[in-house]
């Protein structure tokens, strides 16, 4: 049963416990395993990939089957229903339209001092997209990772994803990749896939940025290769926090909590409300909806360990508790969400009102569903076009402009004990004076 907490100090402690749930007692051993995998893949390439795939996934993948063929992608279109294809295409259209609005623009500024300053944005050359398998297949993850790279005009997108037990990739995943412009797909997952993307193998090319969620081994691998490549984030288990008032529909609140819990046994589902009546109704409704849930065992584990209802004094206190947790997903199931949002400082995505469940954002609203977790919303944002781009500063001084600031630069360089820095200015000024 979903627990109810009324003491605020206890609630704060519980929120911290849930936020820290990814730091388990085995983390050091898991990290050591990941480092060994990365080192081995870096040294032995494809050979190590095949060995680890057989060891961890029980899959024997021949070299000529590592890359998904074009005929497999074509066949996938025949293996999904017309309605699913339309849904994928609609989602792709909406996601692309949103991200087109977020493309950073290069700019230059011409100052009165004859100085030109600016930023020049360019995409990375190669993006590595990790799409998890395991408990489920996620075509939405393909779209959310690939489309921003496509919009950024990344020349080469490389996708990796673990195959199912029959060695195949879910057809909806392949169709989503095709619709998003990905044609280079490899059937490999885990830390070994991250290592292959970071350092390259005989078959899989080295990339510049790796994005996409995965299990603890994938996350630790991304952490280890960061610096060799860029990454989007260190994604932990998913989470939702719902702030609801007395007017919220308990059936809707309960199903939104379960929609998060069914992801993973470590997913977190949190309700904060100022209504005792709603808290009791939601508690009862969660138990009722779990009775015949197709993923009951997994979902019950999540609710039992990382599900909670907190009774707050008022909605302002609810917002304060939410900021403490900094949730990946925040639903405001209240009468005036636009008033309360002024008190919200940290959240990956905010859903306003009773007709905006998290599932809308998960699939086709447009904003990215790859979001900061485990409190990272305090300093991080959703995956976006910017993830696949970087900028170069533009600086141009003419001679008169350099004259105006030359002594200040010389003084600063001298203070830092860097004589050649100072001389790089001094010699230019002296040459100009001699020429004149």
N, C-alpha and C positions, 0 to 999 in steps of 0.2 A: 504493500500500500504506500502511496505517496505521503511522505511525512509532512506535518505542519509545524512550523517554528514560529513562536510568538515573541521570544526574547531577542532583541536586536543584537546584543553582543554575541549570542549564540549564532544568530543568522550571519553575522560578519565572519565568524570563525568557519562556519560551514561553507560560505562562498569561497573563502580562501582555500579550504581543503579541496573543493571541487576544481578550482583553478589550477591547483598543483597536482592534479591527478595523473599527469603524464610522467611525473618523476617517480618511477617505481624503484624498488630495491634492486632490480636487475639491470638498471640503466648502464652501469659501468661495464658489465659483461657484454651487454648488447652493443655498446659503443666499441669495445675491443673487437667484437666479431665484425662489425661494419668496417673498421680500419683495416682488418686483415683482408676482407673481401676487396676493398678498393685497391690495396697494394697489389693483390694477386691479379686483378683484372688489368691494372695498369701495366704489369709486367708481361702477362701472358695473353691478353686480348681475348679473342673469340673462344679460344680453348677454355679459358677460365669461365667465360659466360656459360658455355654448355655444361660444364661440371657443376656450377652452382645451381643452374636451372634444374638439373636432374636431382641434385641433393635436396634443395629446398622445395621445389614444386613438383617433383616426381615426373618431370617432363624430359623426354629425349627429343631435342629439336635438331634435325640435320642442318648443316650449314646452308643448304639451298632453300631451306624453309624458314630461316631466321627472318628474312624480310617478307612481308606480306605482298603477294603479287597483285598486279592490276586486275587480273581475272577474278581473284578473290573479292576485291572491292566491288567489281561489277556484279558479281553473283550475290553480294550482300543486299543489293537493291531488290533482288527478286525474293529475298528471304524475310523481308519485313512487310508489314501490311501497308496499304496505301495511306491509311489514316496516320500511322506512325511516321511515314515519310513526310506527310504534310505538316505534322507537328514539329518534326525536326527542322524542316525548312522555315516554318513560321518563327521558331525560336532563333534560328540562325539570323533571320532577317532583322528581328528586333534587337538581338545582341549586337549585331554589326551597326545598326543605326545608332544605338546608344554610344558605342565606342568611337564612332566616327566624329562625334562631338567633342571627344576628349583628346584628340591628337595634338601634341604640343607643337606650337608654331615657332619656327626660327624667327629671330628678330634682330634688328640693329638699331642703335640709337646714335644720332649725330648731335654732339653737344656743342655749346657755344665756344668751347675751348678748342675746337677742331680735333676732338677725340671721337673715335668710333668704338662703341662697345656693343656687345650683343651675345646671342646664343645661337648656335647652329645645331639643330637636332638631326640625328641620323639613326636608323635602325641597326640592331646587331646583325651580323652576317648569318648566324644560325641559331635557331631556338630549339631547345629540347623540351618536349611536352611529355610529362609522365601522367598516364591515365591508370588508376588502380583497377585491379580485378578482385579476386578473392571472393568475398561474400556476395558481391553484386557487380554488374557492369554499369558504367556511368556515361552514356552518350552526352549527357548535359555537361560533364566535366570536359569532354573533348571540345565542345563548342565554346565553353567559357575560357579555355586556355588557348585554343587555336585562333579564334576570331580576333582577339586583340593583337596577336602577332601578325595576322593577315592585314589588319587595318594599319599596323605600323609599317607595313611593306617589308617585313623580314623576307629576304630572298629564299631561305631554305628552312623549312619546318620539319623536325624529326620527332616522330612520336614513338614511344615505347609503352607496351602494356603487356601484362602477363596473360598467357593463353589459358583457356579452360582445360579440363582434364583430357579432352580429346585433341588438344593442341590447336584449337581454333579460336578465333577472336569473335566476340559477339557481333553479329551483323549490324545491329543498330550503332555500335561503336564505329565500325568501318564506314557506314553511311554518313555518320556525323562528321567523321574526319574528312571524307570526300567533300561534303557540303561546305566545310570550313576551309577547304583548299589544301589539306594535308594529303600527300601521296606517298610519303616515305614513312612506313610503319614497320616496327620490329616487334616480334612476339617474345619479349623478355621483360621481366619485372624485378622488383626488389632492389636491394642496395647495389647488386651487380649491374643493373640497368643504369642507375645513376652514375656509377663509376665509368661505364662505357660512354655515356654522354659527356662526362667531364673530361675524359682523357682520350677518347676514341679507341676503336679497335680496328682490326683488319676490315671489318664490315660496317660497323656503326661509326659515323663521323663525329668528331669532336664538335661541341657546340659552345656558344658563348653565354647562354642563359638557360637555366633549367627551372621549369614551373610545374605545378601540379601536386596534389596531395597524395599521401600514401600511408602505410603503416609506420610503426616506430623505427623500423630499419631503414625505410626510405627517407624518413625525416632526418635521422642521424647521419645518413649518407650525404644528404644535401648540406647539412651543417658542416661535415668534414671537407667537402669539395668547394665550399664557398671561399672565394678568393681566386681559385683556379677558374671558376665560372661565377656568374651572378645567379642568384636564386630569387624567387618571389617571396617566400616566407618559410618558416618552419611550422607547418600545419599540424596542429594537434587534433584530438577528437572534436567533433562538431558540438555546438551548443546553442541553445535558445534561452532567452530570458524574456518573459512576458510580464508586462505591467498591466494589470486589469483593474477596473473599478466595479462597482456594484451593478452597473448596466451591462457588463460583458456577458456573452452567452457561454455558460459553463461547458456545453457540448463542444463549441468551437475551441475554447481554451484547452480543453482536455485533448482533443484530437491534434492540436498544434504541438502540445507537449509530447504526445506519442509519436508524431511525425518526426521529431528530432530523435527520440529514444530508439526508434527502429533502425537507425543508421548503424549503431555500434554499441556494444556493451559499455563502452566508456563515454558515450555521448551524454551530455548534460541537459536536463530539462528543468527549468526554474520558473516558478510563478511568484510574483510579488504583488500583493493586493492589499487594499485597505478595508476589504469587506470580509468579515468572518463567514458570512453566509455563502459568498462565492467560493471561498476556500473549501468549505465543506462540500459544496456541490461539485466542484472540480475533482476533489479527492474521490468522491463516489463515482463520478463519471469516468475517470481514468480506469478504475477497477472494472467498471462495466464494459468499457471498450476493449479491455485487455482479454476478456473472457474467450473470445473467438478470433483473436488476432493471429494472422498467418505467421507472424514472426514473434510469437508470444514469449518464448524462452529468452531470446536475445533482448527483447524490449523490456521484459520484466527485470532483467539484470541491470539494465541501464537505469530504470526508474528506482530500483531498490538502492543502488549505490550512489547515483548522481542526480536523483530527482528530489525536488523539495518545493514546498509552498511556504512562503514567508509572509507573515501578517505585519504590515507596516502601519505606522500611525496615520500617515497620509501619503498622497502621491509624491509630494516633494521628498519625503524620506525614501520612498520607493526609488526615485530617480538617483538619490545619493547612493543607495545600495547597488543600483545598476552600474553606476560609475565605478564603484569599488571593484565590481566583477569585470567590467569592460567586455560585454558579451560579443560574440561573433554575430549573432542575430538578436535584434531587439524588436519585439512586437509591442505596440502601444494600443492595447484594446481598451481604450478609455473614451469618454465623451468628447474631450477636447485635446487630442494628441498634439496639435500645433502649439498649444500653450505649454504643455509639459516639456516639449522637445528643447525649449530654451534652457532647461536644467540638465539636459543630457550632454555630456562631454566626451564619452568614450563608447563607441559601438561600431562594429564593422558595417552593418546595414541596419537601417531603421524602417520598420513597416508601420504605416499609419492606419489605424482604424480597423474595424471588424471585417472588412472585405479585402484586406491585404495580408493574407497568411504568408508565412515564409515560403511555401511551395511556389508562389508566384515568382519570387525572386530566384528560387533555385533553378527554374526552368526557362522562363522567357520574358520576364519584365524588361530585361536589357542590361541593368547593372550586373557586375560580375559576382558570381557566388563563391569565388575563391577568396576567402576573407581571413583576417587575423583571428587567431584563437588563443585560449589560455591567457587572457589579459593583454595580448599584444595590440589590441585596438587602442591602448593608451598611446601608442606611438606609430602604429602602422595602419595601412589602408588596404583596400581591395586590390587584387590584381587588375592591371589595366594596360592600355597601350603604352604608357610610360615604362612599364616593366621591360619592354622590349626595345626601348630607345635610350640613348644617352646624348649628352650635348657637349659640344666643344665651345669654350669661351672665345669670343672674337674681340681682339684689342688692336686698335690702330691709333698711334700718335703721330702727328707730323712734327716737324722741327720746332716751330714756335710753341706747340703744346708741351713738348718735352722740356723746353727751356723753363717754362713756368713751374714745373714740379721737380726739376733736376736736383736742386739743393736739398729738398726734403727727402728724396730717395737716397742721396749720398749720405745724409745724416743718419737715416734709418739703417742703411747697410753698414756704416761705420760702427754704429751702436751694437750691431750684431756681430761685429768682428769679421766681416766678409768683404775684404778689400777689392776683389775682382768685381763684385756686384757694384760697388761704388765707382770703380774705374770704368765699368761698361757705360756709365752715364757720363763721367768726367771726360773720358776720351772723346766722346761724341761732341760734347760742348766745346772742348778745346779745338777740335778739328774745324768746327763751324766758325769759331772765332779766328783761327788762323787763315781759313779760306777767305774770310771777309776782310 
